[in-house]
Amino acid sequence: MESIKGDGSAEPGRSAYHHGDLRNALLRAATELASAGGPEAVVLREAARRVGVSPTAAYRHFAGQGELLQAVKDLGQEELAVSMRAAVDECPDTGDPGEVAMSRAKAVGRGYLRFAFAEPGLFRTAFCHNPPAPASDPAGHAGKEDYPSYALLAAVLDDLVTTGRMPPSRRPGAEITAWSAVHGLAQLVIDGPLHDLAPAELAAATESLLHTTTTGMCT
C-alpha cells in the first residue's frame, strides 16, 4: 500500500492512512513512547517515524510537540480513571451502605496505585507539566477539576458523608489529603527510595496507606 507524504503525494512501501486514522496512529505511537520513557520520550518526529510518515504529515494533525504531549497526557488520565473505576466496581455490595462506601474509598486509591505501578511511564506523563497556549491558560497548568481521577475521588468521598461514615466537617479539602497520600506513595515507588520494595512489602504498604488514610478522614 502507499502512504501520503507531507506534500500530498504517495510514498511507495508504507501504509496508507484514511482521513482521521493518521492522528490515531500517531497518538498510539506517542503513547507507546510515553509508556517506555515517560513524557520526555514523547517526540512528534519520533512518533511520525514509527508510524512511517513524514514530520510534515504529522504536523497536519498535531500543531506541535506540546499538542501531542497533551493528547497523550489526556489519554493517560483516561486510562488512570478506567483503572480506578474498575477497582471500585470490584467492591461487593454487602448491604451496608457505610461499609460499601468505605470499601469504595479504599478501592479508588487501590486502582490509582495499580495503574501507577503497572504503567509508570504513562503515569508520569498523565501528570507532567505541559503549559498550554497562554491564551487558554495564563497560569500554565490544569486545575484539579480537569482530572477525571479527581472527580472519581470526590464522588467516593461524598458517599462517605452521605452514609454517615465521614463527618461533614471533615469533607472540605479531603480530596487533597487522599490524593496526596496515594500520589506520594506512587512517586516514592516509581522514582524514589521505595523502588526496590518486594511485591509483598508493596502490597502491605498499599493496604496500610489506604486503611490509615480512609479511617483517618472519617474519625
Secondary structure as a PSIPRED ss2 file (coil, helix, strand):
# PSIPRED VFORMAT (PSIPRED V4.0)

   1 M C   1.000  0.000  0.000
   2 E E   0.000  0.000  1.000
   3 S E   0.000  0.000  1.000
   4 I E   0.000  0.000  1.000
   5 K C   1.000  0.000  0.000
   6 G C   1.000  0.000  0.000
   7 D C   1.000  0.000  0.000
   8 G C   1.000  0.000  0.000
   9 S C   1.000  0.000  0.000
  10 A E   0.000  0.000  1.000
  11 E E   0.000  0.000  1.000
  12 P E   0.000  0.000  1.000
  13 G C   1.000  0.000  0.000
  14 R C   1.000  0.000  0.000
  15 S C   1.000  0.000  0.000
  16 A C   1.000  0.000  0.000
  17 Y C   1.000  0.000  0.000
  18 H C   1.000  0.000  0.000
  19 H C   1.000  0.000  0.000
  20 G C   1.000  0.000  0.000
  21 D H   0.000  1.000  0.000
  22 L H   0.000  1.000  0.000
  23 R H   0.000  1.000  0.000
  24 N H   0.000  1.000  0.000
  25 A H   0.000  1.000  0.000
  26 L H   0.000  1.000  0.000
  27 L H   0.000  1.000  0.000
  28 R H   0.000  1.000  0.000
  29 A H   0.000  1.000  0.000
  30 A H   0.000  1.000  0.000
  31 T H   0.000  1.000  0.000
  32 E H   0.000  1.000  0.000
  33 L H   0.000  1.000  0.000
  34 A H   0.000  1.000  0.000
  35 S H   0.000  1.000  0.000
  36 A H   0.000  1.000  0.000
  37 G H   0.000  1.000  0.000
  38 G C   1.000  0.000  0.000
  39 P H   0.000  1.000  0.000
  40 E H   0.000  1.000  0.000
  41 A H   0.000  1.000  0.000
  42 V C   1.000  0.000  0.000
  43 V C   1.000  0.000  0.000
  44 L H   0.000  1.000  0.000
  45 R H   0.000  1.000  0.000
  46 E H   0.000  1.000  0.000
  47 A H   0.000  1.000  0.000
  48 A H   0.000  1.000  0.000
  49 R H   0.000  1.000  0.000
  50 R H   0.000  1.000  0.000
  51 V H   0.000  1.000  0.000
  52 G C   1.000  0.000  0.000
  53 V C   1.000  0.000  0.000
  54 S C   1.000  0.000  0.000
  55 P H   0.000  1.000  0.000
  56 T H   0.000  1.000  0.000
  57 A H   0.000  1.000  0.000
  58 A H   0.000  1.000  0.000
  59 Y H   0.000  1.000  0.000
  60 R C   1.000  0.000  0.000
  61 H C   1.000  0.000  0.000
  62 F C   1.000  0.000  0.000
  63 A C   1.000  0.000  0.000
  64 G C   1.000  0.000  0.000
  65 Q H   0.000  1.000  0.000
  66 G H   0.000  1.000  0.000
  67 E H   0.000  1.000  0.000
  68 L H   0.000  1.000  0.000
  69 L H   0.000  1.000  0.000
  70 Q H   0.000  1.000  0.000
  71 A H   0.000  1.000  0.000
  72 V H   0.000  1.000  0.000
  73 K H   0.000  1.000  0.000
  74 D H   0.000  1.000  0.000
  75 L H   0.000  1.000  0.000
  76 G H   0.000  1.000  0.000
  77 Q H   0.000  1.000  0.000
  78 E H   0.000  1.000  0.000
  79 E H   0.000  1.000  0.000
  80 L H   0.000  1.000  0.000
  81 A H   0.000  1.000  0.000
  82 V H   0.000  1.000  0.000
  83 S H   0.000  1.000  0.000
  84 M H   0.000  1.000  0.000
  85 R H   0.000  1.000  0.000
  86 A H   0.000  1.000  0.000
  87 A H   0.000  1.000  0.000
  88 V H   0.000  1.000  0.000
  89 D H   0.000  1.000  0.000
  90 E C   1.000  0.000  0.000
  91 C C   1.000  0.000  0.000
  92 P C   1.000  0.000  0.000
  93 D C   1.000  0.000  0.000
  94 T C   1.000  0.000  0.000
  95 G C   1.000  0.000  0.000
  96 D C   1.000  0.000  0.000
  97 P H   0.000  1.000  0.000
  98 G H   0.000  1.000  0.000
  99 E H   0.000  1.000  0.000
 100 V H   0.000  1.000  0.000
 101 A H   0.000  1.000  0.000
 102 M H   0.000  1.000  0.000
 103 S H   0.000  1.000  0.000
 104 R H   0.000  1.000  0.000
 105 A H   0.000  1.000  0.000
 106 K H   0.000  1.000  0.000
 107 A H   0.000  1.000  0.000
 108 V H   0.000  1.000  0.000
 109 G H   0.000  1.000  0.000
 110 R H   0.000  1.000  0.000
 111 G H   0.000  1.000  0.000
 112 Y H   0.000  1.000  0.000
 113 L H   0.000  1.000  0.000
 114 R H   0.000  1.000  0.000
 115 F H   0.000  1.000  0.000
 116 A H   0.000  1.000  0.000
 117 F H   0.000  1.000  0.000
 118 A H   0.000  1.000  0.000
 119 E C   1.000  0.000  0.000
 120 P H   0.000  1.000  0.000
 121 G H   0.000  1.000  0.000
 122 L H   0.000  1.000  0.000
 123 F H   0.000  1.000  0.000
 124 R H   0.000  1.000  0.000
 125 T H   0.000  1.000  0.000
 126 A H   0.000  1.000  0.000
 127 F C   1.000  0.000  0.000
 128 C C   1.000  0.000  0.000
 129 H C   1.000  0.000  0.000
 130 N C   1.000  0.000  0.000
 131 P C   1.000  0.000  0.000
 132 P C   1.000  0.000  0.000
 133 A C   1.000  0.000  0.000
 134 P C   1.000  0.000  0.000
 135 A C   1.000  0.000  0.000
 136 S C   1.000  0.000  0.000
 137 D C   1.000  0.000  0.000
 138 P C   1.000  0.000  0.000
 139 A C   1.000  0.000  0.000
 140 G C   1.000  0.000  0.000
 141 H C   1.000  0.000  0.000
 142 A C   1.000  0.000  0.000
 143 G C   1.000  0.000  0.000
 144 K H   0.000  1.000  0.000
 145 E H   0.000  1.000  0.000
 146 D H   0.000  1.000  0.000
 147 Y C   1.000  0.000  0.000
 148 P H   0.000  1.000  0.000
 149 S H   0.000  1.000  0.000
 150 Y H   0.000  1.000  0.000
 151 A H   0.000  1.000  0.000
 152 L H   0.000  1.000  0.000
 153 L H   0.000  1.000  0.000
 154 A H   0.000  1.000  0.000
 155 A H   0.000  1.000  0.000
 156 V H   0.000  1.000  0.000
 157 L H   0.000  1.000  0.000
 158 D H   0.000  1.000  0.000
 159 D H   0.000  1.000  0.000
 160 L H   0.000  1.000  0.000
 161 V H   0.000  1.000  0.000
 162 T H   0.000  1.000  0.000
 163 T C   1.000  0.000  0.000
 164 G C   1.000  0.000  0.000
 165 R C   1.000  0.000  0.000
 166 M C   1.000  0.000  0.000
 167 P C   1.000  0.000  0.000
 168 P H   0.000  1.000  0.000
 169 S H   0.000  1.000  0.000
 170 R H   0.000  1.000  0.000
 171 R C   1.000  0.000  0.000
 172 P C   1.000  0.000  0.000
 173 G C   1.000  0.000  0.000
 174 A H   0.000  1.000  0.000
 175 E H   0.000  1.000  0.000
 176 I H   0.000  1.000  0.000
 177 T H   0.000  1.000  0.000
 178 A H   0.000  1.000  0.000
 179 W H   0.000  1.000  0.000
 180 S H   0.000  1.000  0.000
 181 A H   0.000  1.000  0.000
 182 V H   0.000  1.000  0.000
 183 H H   0.000  1.000  0.000
 184 G H   0.000  1.000  0.000
 185 L H   0.000  1.000  0.000
 186 A H   0.000  1.000  0.000
 187 Q H   0.000  1.000  0.000
 188 L H   0.000  1.000  0.000
 189 V H   0.000  1.000  0.000
 190 I H   0.000  1.000  0.000
 191 D H   0.000  1.000  0.000
 192 G C   1.000  0.000  0.000
 193 P C   1.000  0.000  0.000
 194 L C   1.000  0.000  0.000
 195 H C   1.000  0.000  0.000
 196 D C   1.000  0.000  0.000
 197 L C   1.000  0.000  0.000
 198 A C   1.000  0.000  0.000
 199 P H   0.000  1.000  0.000
 200 A H   0.000  1.000  0.000
 201 E H   0.000  1.000  0.000
 202 L H   0.000  1.000  0.000
 203 A H   0.000  1.000  0.000
 204 A H   0.000  1.000  0.000
 205 A H   0.000  1.000  0.000
 206 T H   0.000  1.000  0.000
 207 E H   0.000  1.000  0.000
 208 S H   0.000  1.000  0.000
 209 L H   0.000  1.000  0.000
 210 L H   0.000  1.000  0.000
 211 H H   0.000  1.000  0.000
 212 T H   0.000  1.000  0.000
 213 T H   0.000  1.000  0.000
 214 T H   0.000  1.000  0.000
 215 T H   0.000  1.000  0.000
 216 G H   0.000  1.000  0.000
 217 M H   0.000  1.000  0.000
 218 C C   1.000  0.000  0.000
 219 T C   1.000  0.000  0.000
